[in-house]
Amino acid sequence: MTWEGNLARGTGSLTGVSSGAFEALPYSLPTRIGNPEGKTSPEELLAASHGGCLTMSLAGELTGAGTPPERLDVAVTVVVDEVDGRHLVVLSQVNVTGRVPGIDDAAFAAAVRAADEGCTISALLRASARVEVDARLDT
């Protein structure tokens, strides 16, 4: 990763991921607090990580229960707020919609809870923030 310039006007590039999944993702202060203009932010990447982790965990829970999903749609919003003079991640809000044949609302809710408990990113976030997961079946 690199950064050039001061905080207000500088820009950075996220590089060097060992998987090769991306070459360079640009980021800057405005991407964190305003219009992203095609750039990312650490919080956006955290939301993507949380969503990916929870989605895979849920697919595993459902498949293990004999009700593999046809489709899971997950949206995550990470919220940063000022706490005691510092900016901290205070919430990760997760919305899950699942198309899962042969399952009822109660079984889906139980699978979502288990998936959240098994998601390493949920555990990491809960060390200092709230994690809220809302889920519903797509009928």
N, C-alpha and C positions, 0 to 999 in steps of 0.2 A: 504494500500500500504506500501511496505517496501523497504528500500534501504540499502545495505551493502557495505562498502568500499568507496574509494575515487571516484571522478568523472571519471577519466580515466579508472580505472580497476574494478570499482564496478559494481554491478548488482542490479536490483530491481525486484519486483514482484507486479503486479497490482492485488489486491484481494479485497474482501469485497463488490462486487456489490450486491445490494439488490435483484436483479432479479434471481441471481444464474446462470446467463447465462454462466459464466466462473468462474473457481476456482482460477487460477493463470496464468497471462500472463507475461512472463519474458521480461525485457527491460534493455537496457544499452546504454551508450554513442555511441558505434559503431553502434547500430541500428538506430541512428539518423543521422549519418554522413557517414556510410559505408555499409558494408555487414551485413544484418540483421541476418544471420545465425539462422533462425527460431524464432527470437525474434521480438517483436513489438516496436513501438515508439509512443510517444504522438501524433506526426504528422500523423502517419498511422491511429491511432484511430480517430483523428479529421476528416481525409478524409472519413473514414468509416461512421462516424456520419453524415457528410454532405451528402454523397451519400444516406444513408438510409432515411434521412429527405426529401431530394428532390425527391426521388423515390416515397415515400408514398404521398407526396404533389401532384406530377404529376398524379399518379394513381387516386387520388381524383378529380383533375380538369377534367381529361378525362372522368371519370365515371359520374361526375356531368353534363358533356356536352352531355351525351348519347353515348359516344364512348369509352367504357372501353378498356383498353389495353389488348392485348394478352400477350405481353412481353415488359418489359423495361429493358434495360441493361445500367447501369450507372457506369462510371469509374471516380474517383476523384484523383487528384494529388495535394497535399498541398506543397507549395514552401516556404522555409525559406531562408531569406537572411539577411545579416548584414546591419543594418540601424542605423546610428549615434552611432556606437560602440556596438549595441545590436543585438542579433539575434531575428528576428520577422517573424511571418507568414505574407507574403506579397501577396500571391495569392492562391486561390483555383480554380483549373482548372477542370471543369466538362464537361464530354462528355456523351451525352445521345443518345441512339439509341432506337427507339420504333417501335414495330409492333402493329399498331392500325388500325383495319379495319374501313373503312368508313370515314376517315379523310384525309384532304389535308395538304400540307406543311404549309400553312398559319395558319390554325387552330391548327396544332400541335405546331408551334412556339408560338402562343398566349397562349396555355395551358402551355408550358414550362416557359414562362415569368411569368404567374400567379403563377405557382408552385414555382418558385424561389422567388417571392415576398412573398409567404405564408410560406416559409421554415424558421423556427426559426434559424437554424444553418447558413443559408445564411445571415440572418439579423445580427447575432452575428459576423460573419466573416467580413461583410462589415463595421463594426465599426472601423476596423483598417487595412483591407486588401482589395484587389480586388477579386471579384468573377466573373469568366468568364464561361459562359455556352454555349456550342456548342451542337446543337441537330439536329438529322436527322431521317427521317422515314426509316425503313427497309422495302424495297419493295420486 
